């Protein structure tokens, strides 16, 4: 026993990693330094952050801002990592992401932006679209090889996995529970089984690729009950107390995801529209939203304003497209995606 302990001590003294490997290991343990509104609580690899709120409530916008921070190099205030974005809602707007990325790049003192930097950041943003739970599960099972390949090609790994939105297939899977017994078992999806498979595959992936998980989830109910329904609300609160979450502003939503996913979540933020309407700021349309930390519970909310950047971003984007014809494919891809979404 003493000989074994001695060998372990000698092995520890000799060291089994280089300085680069040590710095990479230490940096992965440090919390992510995201800008507001994700600055209140330190987020680390292995954490699962859930953004809940009605649609629309800027949940995807928060993911986009966090993704841009992740893919930007450190001199530009970024984290210098890859981001994997799983679009389950099939409504992601790549032009919006491009506009915000250009906006962040041009914030560093120049009117024009570095095209090479733009290419680098766009290459670091990995996008996958899934149309049902089968594709989602298949994607999770095959992500290991893709992440390894991207790390070899780009020299950095994926540290943030984003899922928008995690409950997109909930109702389709729930409807499949009522299929006839004559249907094949492959067509039957049970909510608990699907959620268990999703959580299990993500856990396996985190063991090989430590990442921060960020997922959005749309709620079922609206954000406010009318005054005329106060009596009905009072009678229903006692029955729904186990399945209902309520904050101090009387915003209520029903939790519909299975318990296996709820227990998997380590951090949760409630996002909803604010009563204060910012209106028009510098000829830009804008909307205000409130963010409240539910897990861990924080007593003070954050207020964010989402501006429409289409007007001021239009000119530099057009100039860039004229210089680079390849980016016309972006517009074509967006048009095709929207057409497929309408057909679906």
C-alpha positions in Angstrom: 0.0 0.0 0.0 2.8 2.4 0.9 4.6 1.5 -2.4 1.4 2.4 -4.4 1.0 5.7 -2.6 4.7 6.5 -3.3 4.2 5.8 -7.0 1.1 8.1 -7.1 3.1 10.9 -5.3 6.0 10.6 -7.7 3.6 10.6 -10.7 2.0 13.7 -9.3 5.3 15.5 -8.8 6.5 14.6 -12.3 3.3 15.9 -13.9 1.5 14.4 -16.8 0.4 17.6 -18.7 2.1 20.5 -20.5 1.7 24.1 -19.6 -0.7 24.6 -22.5 -2.8 21.7 -21.3 -2.8 23.1 -17.8 -3.9 26.5 -18.9 -6.7 25.0 -21.0 -7.9 22.9 -18.1 -7.9 25.8 -15.7 -9.6 28.2 -18.1 -12.4 25.6 -18.6 -13.1 25.6 -14.9 -13.4 29.4 -14.7 -16.9 30.9 -15.0 -17.9 32.5 -18.3 -17.8 36.3 -18.3 -21.0 37.0 -20.2 -22.2 40.6 -20.6 -25.6 41.7 -19.1 -28.1 40.3 -18.6 -26.2 37.0 -17.9 -23.7 38.6 -15.5 -25.5 38.2 -12.2 -24.6 34.6 -11.6 -21.3 32.9 -12.6 -21.9 30.2 -15.2 -19.5 27.3 -15.7 -19.1 24.3 -17.9 -21.5 21.6 -16.7 -24.2 24.1 -15.8 -27.6 24.0 -17.5 -29.2 27.4 -17.9 -32.9 27.5 -18.9 -34.5 30.7 -20.3 -38.3 30.5 -19.9 -40.9 33.0 -21.1 -43.7 33.6 -23.5 -43.1 34.0 -27.2 -41.8 36.5 -28.1 -39.8 37.6 -25.1 -36.2 38.0 -26.5 -35.1 34.5 -25.3 -33.4 33.8 -28.7 -32.0 37.3 -28.7 -30.2 36.6 -25.4 -28.8 33.4 -26.9 -27.5 35.3 -29.9 -25.8 37.9 -27.8 -24.2 35.1 -25.7 -23.1 33.3 -28.8 -21.5 36.4 -30.3 -19.6 36.9 -27.0 -18.4 33.3 -27.2 -17.1 33.4 -30.8 -15.4 36.8 -30.7 -11.7 36.8 -29.8 -10.6 38.0 -26.4 -9.3 41.4 -27.6 -12.8 42.1 -28.8 -14.4 41.2 -25.5 -15.1 37.6 -26.4 -14.3 34.2 -25.1 -12.6 32.8 -28.1 -14.7 29.6 -28.2 -16.9 27.7 -30.6 -20.7 27.6 -30.2 -23.1 24.9 -31.2 -26.6 26.1 -31.8 -29.4 23.5 -32.1 -32.4 25.1 -33.6 -35.5 23.1 -32.7 -37.9 25.9 -33.2 -36.9 26.4 -36.9 -37.2 30.1 -36.7 -33.6 31.2 -36.3 -32.7 34.3 -38.3 -29.2 34.3 -39.6 -29.4 37.9 -40.8 -30.2 39.0 -37.3 -27.1 37.2 -36.0 -25.0 38.7 -38.8 -26.2 42.2 -38.0 -25.5 41.9 -34.3 -22.1 40.4 -35.0 -21.2 43.4 -37.3 -22.5 45.8 -34.6 -20.2 44.2 -32.0 -17.2 44.3 -34.2 -17.7 47.9 -35.2 -18.0 49.0 -31.5 -14.2 48.9 -31.3 -13.6 52.4 -32.7 -13.9 51.9 -36.5 -16.7 52.5 -38.9 -15.8 49.5 -41.0 -15.4 46.0 -39.7 -12.7 43.4 -40.3 -13.9 41.0 -42.9 -11.4 38.3 -41.8 -12.7 38.6 -38.2 -16.3 38.4 -39.5 -15.4 35.2 -41.4 -13.7 33.7 -38.3 -16.7 34.4 -36.1 -19.2 33.0 -38.5 -17.1 29.8 -38.9 -17.1 29.4 -35.1 -20.9 29.5 -35.0 -22.0 25.9 -35.7 -25.7 25.7 -36.6 -27.9 22.6 -36.7 -31.6 22.4 -37.4 -33.8 19.6 -36.2 -37.5 19.0 -37.2 -38.5 16.3 -34.7 -37.4 14.4 -31.6 -35.8 11.6 -33.8 -33.5 14.1 -35.5 -32.8 15.8 -32.2 -31.7 12.6 -30.5 -29.8 11.5 -33.5 -27.9 14.8 -33.5 -27.0 14.4 -29.9 -25.7 10.9 -30.4 -23.5 12.0 -33.3 -22.2 15.3 -31.9 -19.0 13.8 -30.5 -17.4 13.2 -33.9 -18.4 16.6 -35.2 -17.1 18.4 -32.2 -13.8 16.5 -32.5 -13.5 17.4 -36.1 -14.3 21.1 -35.6 -11.7 21.3 -32.8 -9.0 19.9 -35.1 -9.9 22.2 -38.0 -10.3 25.5 -36.0 -8.0 24.8 -33.1 -10.6 25.7 -30.4 -13.3 23.6 -28.9 -17.0 24.0 -28.3 -17.7 25.3 -24.8 -21.3 26.4 -25.2 -24.2 24.3 -26.4 -27.4 26.3 -27.1 -30.8 24.6 -27.6 -33.7 26.8 -29.0 -36.2 25.6 -27.9 -36.1 22.5 -25.7 -39.9 22.1 -25.6 -40.5 22.6 -29.4 -41.5 18.9 -29.9 -43.3 18.4 -26.6 -46.8 18.5 -28.0 -46.0 16.4 -31.1 -44.5 13.8 -28.8 -47.5 14.0 -26.5 -49.9 13.5 -29.4 -47.9 10.4 -30.4 -48.8 8.8 -27.1 -52.3 8.3 -28.3 -51.4 6.4 -31.5 -53.2 3.1 -32.0 -51.6 0.0 -30.7 -51.4 -1.2 -34.3 -48.8 1.4 -35.1 -45.2 0.3 -35.0 -43.2 1.0 -31.8 -40.8 3.3 -33.7 -43.6 5.8 -34.2 -44.5 5.9 -30.5 -42.8 8.6 -28.5 -43.4 8.9 -24.8 -42.6 12.2 -23.1 -40.6 10.7 -20.2 -38.6 8.4 -22.4 -37.7 11.1 -24.8 -36.6 13.5 -22.0 -34.6 10.7 -20.4 -32.8 10.0 -23.7 -32.1 13.7 -24.2 -30.7 14.2 -20.7 -28.7 10.9 -20.9 -27.1 11.9 -24.2 -26.3 15.4 -23.0 -24.7 13.9 -19.9 -22.5 11.6 -22.0 -21.5 14.4 -24.2 -20.5 16.6 -21.3 -18.2 13.9 -20.0 -16.1 14.1 -23.2 -16.7 17.7 -24.1 -17.3 19.9 -21.0 -19.7 22.7 -22.1 -22.2 25.2 -20.7 -25.8 24.3 -21.8 -28.2 27.1 -22.5 -31.7 26.3 -23.5 -34.9 28.3 -24.1 -38.4 27.2 -23.4 -41.7 28.8 -24.3 -44.4 28.8 -21.6 -48.0 27.8 -22.0 -49.9 30.6 -20.4 -49.9 34.3 -20.9 -48.1 36.7 -18.6 -51.1 38.3 -16.9 -54.6 37.4 -15.9 -57.3 39.9 -16.5 -59.1 41.7 -13.6 -62.4 40.1 -14.5 -60.9 36.6 -13.9 -59.4 37.3 -10.5 -62.0 35.1 -8.8 -61.4 32.2 -11.2 -57.7 32.7 -10.7 -58.0 32.5 -7.0 -59.9 29.2 -7.2 -57.5 27.7 -9.6 -54.3 28.6 -7.8 -54.9 26.0 -5.1 -55.4 23.2 -7.6 -52.4 24.2 -9.8 -50.0 25.1 -7.0 -47.8 22.1 -7.6 -47.5 22.8 -11.4 -47.7 26.5 -11.3 -44.8 29.0 -10.9 -45.5 32.6 -9.8 -43.3 35.6 -9.4 -43.9 38.8 -7.5 -45.4 40.5 -10.6 -48.2 37.9 -10.9 -46.6 36.3 -13.9 -47.6 32.7 -14.0 -46.7 29.8 -16.2 -47.3 26.0 -16.0 -44.3 23.7 -16.1 -44.9 21.0 -18.8 -41.5 19.4 -19.2 -40.9 16.1 -17.5 -39.3 16.0 -14.1 -36.1 14.4 -15.5 -35.4 17.6 -17.5 -36.5 19.9 -14.6 -34.0 18.2 -12.3 -31.3 18.5 -14.9 -31.6 22.3 -15.0 -29.2 24.1 -12.6 -30.1 27.7 -13.5 -33.3 29.3 -14.6 -34.3 32.8 -15.8 -37.8 34.0 -16.3 -38.1 36.5 -19.3 -41.2 38.5 -20.0 -42.2 41.8 -21.5 -42.1 45.0 -19.4 -45.0 47.4 -18.8 -42.6 50.3 -19.6 -42.5 50.7 -23.4 -39.3 52.5 -24.5 -40.9 53.4 -27.8 -38.6 54.9 -30.4 -35.0 55.6 -29.5 -32.9 57.4 -32.2 -35.5 56.4 -34.9 -35.1 52.8 -33.9 -38.0 50.6 -32.8 -37.3 48.9 -29.5 -39.0 46.6 -26.9 -38.3 46.3 -23.2 -38.2 43.0 -21.2 -37.6 42.0 -17.6 -35.4 39.1 -16.6 -35.8 37.5 -13.2 -33.5 34.8 -11.8 -35.6 31.9 -10.4 -32.8 29.4 -9.9 -30.9 30.7 -7.9 -33.5 33.1 -6.6 -32.5 36.8 -6.9 -34.7 39.5 -5.5 -34.0 42.1 -8.1 -34.9 41.9 -11.9 -32.9 43.1 -14.8 -34.4 45.2 -17.6 -33.2 44.9 -21.2 -34.1 46.8 -24.3 -34.0 45.1 -27.7 -33.5 47.5 -30.6 -34.2 47.0 -34.3 -30.8 47.3 -36.0 -32.1 46.7 -39.5 -32.0 50.4 -40.5 -28.5 51.3 -39.5 -27.0 48.0 -40.4 -28.5 47.8 -43.9 -26.0 50.0 -45.7 -22.8 48.2 -44.5 -24.4 44.9 -45.2 -25.3 45.8 -48.7 -21.8 47.2 -49.4 -20.3 44.0 -48.0 -22.6 41.8 -50.2 -21.6 43.8 -53.3 -17.9 43.1 -52.5 -18.5 39.4 -51.6 -21.0 37.7 -53.9 -20.8 34.6 -51.9 -22.8 36.2 -49.1 -25.8 36.4 -51.4 -26.1 32.8 -50.5 -27.0 33.8 -47.0 -30.1 35.7 -48.2 -31.0 32.8 -50.4 -30.7 30.4 -47.5 -32.9 32.6 -45.3 -35.5 32.8 -48.0 -35.5 29.0 -48.5 -35.7 28.4 -44.7 -38.7 30.7 -44.4 -40.4 29.0 -47.3 -39.8 25.6 -45.8 -41.1 26.8 -42.5 -44.3 28.1 -44.1 -44.8 24.9 -46.0 -44.3 22.9 -42.8 
